[in-house]
Amino acid sequence: MPQQEESYSLDAMLEAANIERLDEADRIYSHEVREIISSKPVWIVRNGIAMFFVIIGLLFTLTFFIRYPDIVKAPIKIVGNNLPKQIISKSEGRIVYLNALENKKVIVGDVLAVLQSNADYKQIMLLKKWLEQTELHLKQNNWNAISQLETLNQLGDLQKNYQDIAQQNYQLSWAKTKGYFNQKRDAIAQDIRLINLSKENANNQKQLILQDLAMQEGLLAINEKLANEKVIAPLDLIKDKSTVIAKKQQLVQVDAADINQSTNIVAKQKELLEIDKLNADIQLNFIAALFNAKNALADWANRYILVASETGTLQFASYFQKNSWIKTGQELFYIIPKQPTYFAELIAS
C-alpha cells in the first residue's frame, strides 16, 4: 500500500519549530514601518486641505472689500535726449548790452548779453578782433600782414595786456620788410661789399708791390756785383738796399690792412647774427604777449559776456531788460536744443 506523502505546510513547520504564528501585518511590514503607520499625524496634516480652501475663500472675499484704483495720478515730465542748457551769470552788475530775444534761434558763440565792468565793451571787441586776425596771420607765418593796434584806453583790467602787446608790436615793426632790421641788414651788406672791394684793391696793390720788389731786388743784386768791382760807390748800394726794405714794409702794411678788413667783415657778420637773434626774441616776446592778452580777454569774457553754449531756441528764465541788475549765479536764459527724440519721466507711487 503506497505511503501517504508528508505535508510540508507553513503551519506544520512552525508547529514543529515551536514558533508562534505571526499575523499578516507582522509578516508584511518591518518594525520601523509599523512604527510610522501606528503614529497619529499632526492636526495640520489631517486638516491641511480644508485649511487651504478656507484661506483661498477668505482671499476671494477680501477682494470685494480691498480695491486698488484703476487710475494712478503721478507727475510726468517730457524731456529729450539733449537737455536744455542754462546760461548763468558769473558776476554781478547791470546789463549794458542785450542781444537776446524770446524764442530766438541762436547758435554756439552768439553774444546774448554783456554785464557792466570797468571796460568799454566796444573797445574790448576791437581788441578781440585784432587778436583773432593777428593769430590767423601767425598761423600763416605772415608777419608783414600784422597791423598796428588802434589806440584803446578803456580796457579796464586788460589795459596792461594792451600796453604790453602794443610795445611788442612796435618792436615787431622793426622786422618788417621796410623796417629797421632790414635797413640795417642792407647797410651792413653794403659795408661788407665795400670792404671786399677794398680787400680786392689791396690785393692788386700787393701784386704791384711784389713786382716792384722783385725788380728792386734784381737791381740790388746787379749793383752789389758792381760795388764789388768798384764800379759804383757804396752809397748807391745803400740806397738800393733802402728801397728794397721800403717795398717790404709796404707789403707788411698791405697784409695788416687786409687782416683788419677781414676782422671788419667778421664783425659785420656778427652784427647780422645779433640782428637775427634780436628779431627772433622780438617775435617770441610778441607771441607771448599775444597769448597773455588772449587769455586775459577770455577770463574777462567769461565773467562779463554771456554767450550761447548750444544751438537752439532761446528762452528767458525770468523777466529782465537792459540796465537790469543781475546777481552772481542768477539764471538768465535757457537754450532748448533741437530734439531728435523725446521721452517721458514718470514718478509713480
PyMOL commands that set and color helices and strands:
alter all, ss='L'
color gray80, all
select helices_A, chain A and resi 10-16+24-28+31-38+43-62+121-139+143-145+156-175+180-228+234-304
alter helices_A, ss='H'
color red, helices_A
select strands_A, chain A and resi 76-80+85-88+93-98+105-106+111-115+305-307+312-316+325-326+331-337+342-346
alter strands_A, ss='S'
color yellow, strands_A
deselect
rebuild
show_as cartoon
